Amino acid sequence: MTLLCGAMLATLSGCVEMMVGGAVVGTVAASDRRTFGAQTEDQAIVVKAEIKVHNLVGDAGHVNINSFNRRALLTGEVRDQAMKEQVEREVRGIEGVASTVNELEVAGLSSFTSRSNDALITTKVKASLVDQKDISANTFKVVTERGAVFLMGRVTQREGTIAAEVARGVSGVTKVVKVFEYISEEEWKTYQPKPTPAQAAQGGGQ
């Protein structure tokens, strides 16, 4: 049951976590700045959108849908401008969607090699974010399409700038697109872990 709950939470937060004694559940919940309701709604939006888009596009396109805090990001390839606009209308009409970011390209379908490379780039960007001490990697959602990296999350301007620079430094990345919802530094402070009583006592004694 612990493993199942951990897997569900990792899916909702859009991040990859390592299981260490089942302790991941609290870590994921604390690091995601969306409410649990928003995480659940984002997952529902993606499922509904994938069904609608598949029925609309079929084999004439390759559309990926990601949702973060009810903002839907559309990436991939479609046959023509009319299809691009129609996909956005369909997704925008889904209950719970607050806004859409349409980054679909009118182009031929990407190859398996290209999609595999995108997956590798996403993994490398996430790993690079983990290495940064000034930001929390779990607050970012990384999407890669044809070498272009899209960064989503509820972050400060400072965090967004750092993450974008990190992503630009990863080999294979052609451009970085910020799809952030910005928060203030004051709100950022509310998400920082509070010191335990022992830590507070130790700090007061120094």
RAHUSUL-V980923 format. One record per residue. N is the residue number from 0. RES is the residue in one letter. OMEGA is omega in radians with two decimals (none if undefined). Layout:
# RAHUSUL-V980923
n/res/omega
N/RES/OMEGA
N/RES/OMEGA
This chain:
# RAHUSUL-V980923
n/res/omega
0/M/3.12
1/T/3.13
2/L/-3.14
3/L/3.13
4/C/3.13
5/G/-3.14
6/A/3.13
7/M/-3.14
8/L/3.11
9/A/3.11
10/T/-3.12
11/L/-3.09
12/S/3.10
13/G/-3.13
14/C/-3.14
15/V/-3.11
16/E/3.04
17/M/3.11
18/M/3.08
19/V/3.11
20/G/3.11
21/G/-3.06
22/A/-3.05
23/V/-3.04
24/V/-3.13
25/G/-3.12
26/T/-3.12
27/V/-3.10
28/A/-3.09
29/A/-3.05
30/S/3.13
31/D/-3.05
32/R/2.98
33/R/2.98
34/T/3.11
35/F/3.09
36/G/3.13
37/A/3.10
38/Q/3.13
39/T/-3.13
40/E/3.09
41/D/3.13
42/Q/3.13
43/A/3.12
44/I/-3.12
45/V/-3.13
46/V/-3.13
47/K/-3.10
48/A/-3.14
49/E/3.12
50/I/-3.13
51/K/-3.08
52/V/3.12
53/H/3.13
54/N/-3.11
55/L/-2.99
56/V/-3.08
57/G/-3.14
58/D/-3.10
59/A/-3.14
60/G/3.11
61/H/-3.02
62/V/3.03
63/N/3.13
64/I/3.02
65/N/3.14
66/S/3.10
67/F/-3.11
68/N/3.05
69/R/3.02
70/R/-3.06
71/A/3.09
72/L/3.14
73/L/3.11
74/T/3.14
75/G/-3.06
76/E/3.07
77/V/-3.02
78/R/-3.07
79/D/-3.09
80/Q/-3.14
81/A/3.12
82/M/3.11
83/K/-3.13
84/E/-3.13
85/Q/3.08
86/V/-3.14
87/E/3.13
88/R/-3.14
89/E/-3.12
90/V/-3.14
91/R/-3.12
92/G/3.13
93/I/-3.14
94/E/3.12
95/G/-3.14
96/V/-3.13
97/A/3.14
98/S/3.12
99/T/3.03
100/V/-3.03
101/N/3.12
102/E/3.10
103/L/3.10
104/E/3.02
105/V/-3.03
106/A/3.06
107/G/-3.10
108/L/3.10
109/S/-3.10
110/S/3.07
111/F/3.12
112/T/3.13
113/S/-3.13
114/R/3.09
115/S/3.11
116/N/3.10
117/D/3.13
118/A/3.12
119/L/3.12
120/I/3.11
121/T/3.13
122/T/-3.13
123/K/3.11
124/V/3.12
125/K/3.14
126/A/3.13
127/S/3.10
128/L/3.12
129/V/-3.10
130/D/-3.11
131/Q/-3.09
132/K/-3.03
133/D/-3.12
134/I/3.08
135/S/-3.07
136/A/-3.08
137/N/3.13
138/T/-3.09
139/F/2.98
140/K/-3.07
141/V/3.09
142/V/3.14
143/T/3.13
144/E/-3.13
145/R/3.10
146/G/3.10
147/A/-3.11
148/V/3.09
149/F/-3.12
150/L/3.12
151/M/3.10
152/G/3.03
153/R/-2.99
154/V/3.02
155/T/3.07
156/Q/-3.14
157/R/3.14
158/E/-3.14
159/G/3.13
160/T/3.13
161/I/-3.10
162/A/-3.14
163/A/3.12
164/E/3.10
165/V/-3.13
166/A/-3.14
167/R/-3.10
168/G/-3.13
169/V/-3.12
170/S/3.13
171/G/-3.13
172/V/-3.12
173/T/3.06
174/K/3.13
175/V/-3.13
176/V/3.12
177/K/3.07
178/V/-3.02
179/F/2.86
180/E/-3.02
181/Y/3.07
182/I/3.14
183/S/3.08
184/E/3.11
185/E/3.10
186/E/3.12
187/W/-3.11
188/K/-3.11
189/T/-3.14
190/Y/-3.11
191/Q/-3.11
192/P/3.12
193/K/3.12
194/P/3.09
195/T/3.10
196/P/-3.14
197/A/3.13
198/Q/-3.14
199/A/3.13
200/A/3.14
201/Q/3.14
202/G/-3.14
203/G/-3.11
204/G/-3.09
205/Q/none
